[in-house]
């Protein structure tokens, strides 16, 4: 999995995990993507900022700082889909 896809997946499931604190599957999935970022891409110090119209991810690789942005509506789509499905509530 490339770095951009791993960051996107991590941020998407982070939104779900943050909003659904009791959702163990979301937490486990978040840990899975965090492991991919750490082990496969050497990403450290992940931080997120929500500043419309984007989420920003700040991170380090080998001591160098990077920033990636994703549209809020794209990241929030999974959470909104889960919340709108009665069998998940």
Residue frames relative to the residue before (quaternion, step in Angstrom):
aa qw qx qy qz dx dy dz
X 1.0000 0.0000 0.0000 0.0000 0.00 0.00 0.00
X 0.3959 -0.7255 0.5033 0.2522 3.58 -0.83 0.94
X 0.7034 -0.4985 0.3156 0.3964 3.54 -1.28 0.45
X 0.6614 0.5120 -0.3294 0.4380 3.61 0.83 -0.88
X 0.6609 0.4956 -0.3085 0.4716 3.61 0.92 -0.85
X 0.6495 0.5117 -0.3201 0.4624 3.59 0.97 -0.80
X 0.6500 0.5022 -0.3175 0.4739 3.60 0.97 -0.79
X 0.6408 0.5250 -0.3148 0.4633 3.57 0.97 -0.89
X 0.6885 0.4777 -0.2827 0.4668 3.58 0.82 -0.99
X 0.6354 0.5252 -0.3262 0.4627 3.58 0.98 -0.81
X 0.6929 0.4742 -0.2880 0.4606 3.59 0.83 -0.94
X 0.6346 0.5376 -0.3286 0.4476 3.59 0.98 -0.80
X 0.7234 0.4067 -0.2558 0.4958 3.58 0.83 -0.92
X 0.5544 0.5777 -0.3988 0.4470 3.61 1.17 -0.40
X 0.6155 0.5363 -0.3367 0.4692 3.58 1.00 -0.80
X 0.6687 0.4893 -0.2957 0.4753 3.59 0.88 -0.94
X 0.6800 0.4976 -0.2907 0.4533 3.59 0.84 -0.96
X 0.6544 0.5117 -0.3141 0.4596 3.60 0.96 -0.81
X 0.7151 0.4521 -0.2482 0.4718 3.58 0.97 -0.87
X 0.7665 0.2725 -0.1331 0.5661 3.58 1.11 -0.69
X 0.1446 -0.8620 0.4813 0.0656 3.55 0.53 1.23
X 0.6829 0.4877 -0.2838 0.4641 3.60 1.14 -0.57
X 0.5580 0.6386 -0.3635 0.3856 3.58 1.29 -0.21
X 0.2370 -0.8153 0.5161 0.1130 3.56 -0.06 1.33
X 0.6109 0.5526 -0.3560 0.4412 3.61 1.05 -0.69
X 0.6398 0.5093 -0.3248 0.4752 3.59 1.02 -0.76
X 0.6506 0.5111 -0.3204 0.4614 3.60 0.95 -0.81
X 0.6554 0.5081 -0.3093 0.4654 3.57 0.98 -0.86
X 0.6565 0.5025 -0.3028 0.4741 3.57 1.01 -0.81
X 0.6123 0.5351 -0.3375 0.4742 3.57 1.06 -0.74
X 0.6492 0.5085 -0.3107 0.4726 3.59 0.95 -0.86
X 0.6204 0.5532 -0.3314 0.4464 3.58 1.03 -0.81
X 0.7131 0.4330 -0.2669 0.4824 3.60 0.82 -0.94
X 0.5950 0.5445 -0.3622 0.4672 3.60 1.10 -0.59
X 0.6376 0.5218 -0.3159 0.4704 3.57 1.05 -0.78
X 0.6315 0.5172 -0.3298 0.4743 3.60 0.97 -0.80
X 0.6607 0.5041 -0.3118 0.4606 3.58 0.89 -0.90
X 0.6921 0.4796 -0.2738 0.4648 3.56 0.92 -0.93
X 0.7796 0.3965 -0.1979 0.4426 3.57 0.67 -1.13
X 0.7570 0.3932 -0.2107 0.4775 3.59 0.91 -0.87
X 0.8076 0.2622 -0.1087 0.5170 3.57 1.07 -0.71
X 0.3885 -0.7580 0.4455 0.2758 3.61 1.33 0.05
X 0.2944 0.7577 -0.5202 0.2620 3.59 1.09 0.75
X 0.0059 -0.7810 0.6239 -0.0270 3.54 -1.02 0.91
X 0.8377 0.2548 -0.1649 0.4540 3.53 -1.36 0.27
X 0.1139 0.8128 -0.5560 0.1311 3.57 0.79 1.04
X 0.0705 0.7660 -0.6350 0.0707 3.55 -0.93 0.97
X 0.1662 -0.7888 0.5841 0.0946 3.56 -1.05 0.74
X 0.0850 -0.7512 0.6536 0.0359 3.51 -1.25 0.68
X 0.1947 -0.7547 0.6150 0.1199 3.56 -0.96 0.90
X 0.1461 0.7569 -0.6165 0.1604 3.53 -0.56 1.24
X 0.3848 -0.7679 0.4538 0.2374 3.57 -0.07 1.30
X 0.5879 -0.1821 -0.7856 -0.0632 1.42 -1.98 1.55
X 0.6617 0.5252 -0.2908 0.4491 3.61 1.22 0.30
X 0.3117 -0.5991 0.6811 0.2828 3.43 -1.53 0.19
X 0.1628 -0.7600 0.6218 0.0959 3.56 -1.07 0.79
X 0.1600 -0.7452 0.6396 0.1000 3.54 -1.05 0.84
X 0.1285 -0.7560 0.6397 0.0513 3.53 -0.84 1.06
X 0.1290 0.7948 -0.5791 0.1274 3.57 -0.87 0.93
X 0.3297 -0.7217 0.5767 0.1948 3.53 -1.36 0.28
X 0.0268 -0.7309 0.6803 0.0461 3.50 -1.27 0.63
X 0.8392 -0.0759 -0.0070 0.5385 3.55 -0.67 1.17
X 0.7366 -0.4487 0.2258 0.4528 3.56 0.93 0.92
X 0.6254 0.5176 -0.3442 0.4716 3.58 1.25 -0.05
X 0.3732 -0.7515 0.5073 0.1963 3.57 -0.88 0.99
X 0.0598 -0.7773 0.6262 -0.0022 3.53 -1.13 0.87
X 0.1221 -0.7642 0.6272 0.0874 3.54 -1.31 0.37
X 0.0482 -0.7739 0.6315 0.0005 3.55 -1.03 0.90
X 0.1724 -0.7937 0.5754 0.0962 3.57 -1.04 0.75
X 0.0746 -0.7665 0.6374 0.0260 3.51 -1.24 0.70
X 0.5303 -0.6313 0.4506 0.3424 3.62 -0.96 0.76
X 0.5602 -0.6238 0.4336 0.3303 3.57 -0.94 0.90
X 0.6737 0.5128 -0.3149 0.4290 3.61 0.81 -0.94
X 0.6355 0.5242 -0.3278 0.4625 3.59 1.07 -0.65
X 0.6875 0.4805 -0.2732 0.4709 3.57 0.92 -0.93
X 0.7123 0.4694 -0.2609 0.4518 3.59 0.93 -0.88
X 0.4825 0.7112 -0.4225 0.2878 3.62 1.19 -0.36
X 0.6560 0.5031 -0.3305 0.4553 3.63 0.87 -0.82
X 0.6546 0.5092 -0.3144 0.4620 3.58 0.86 -0.93
X 0.6720 0.4959 -0.2993 0.4614 3.59 0.87 -0.91
X 0.6324 0.5251 -0.3240 0.4683 3.57 1.05 -0.72
X 0.6477 0.5064 -0.3095 0.4779 3.59 0.95 -0.85
X 0.6861 0.4959 -0.2844 0.4500 3.58 0.86 -0.94
X 0.6963 0.4684 -0.2842 0.4637 3.59 1.05 -0.62
X 0.6207 0.5271 -0.3393 0.4709 3.60 1.27 -0.12
X 0.4230 -0.7557 0.4368 0.2434 3.62 -0.35 1.22
X 0.6563 0.5352 -0.3450 0.4048 3.62 0.92 -0.71
X 0.6731 0.4750 -0.2991 0.4815 3.63 1.23 -0.26
X 0.6874 0.4782 -0.2751 0.4724 3.60 1.26 -0.07
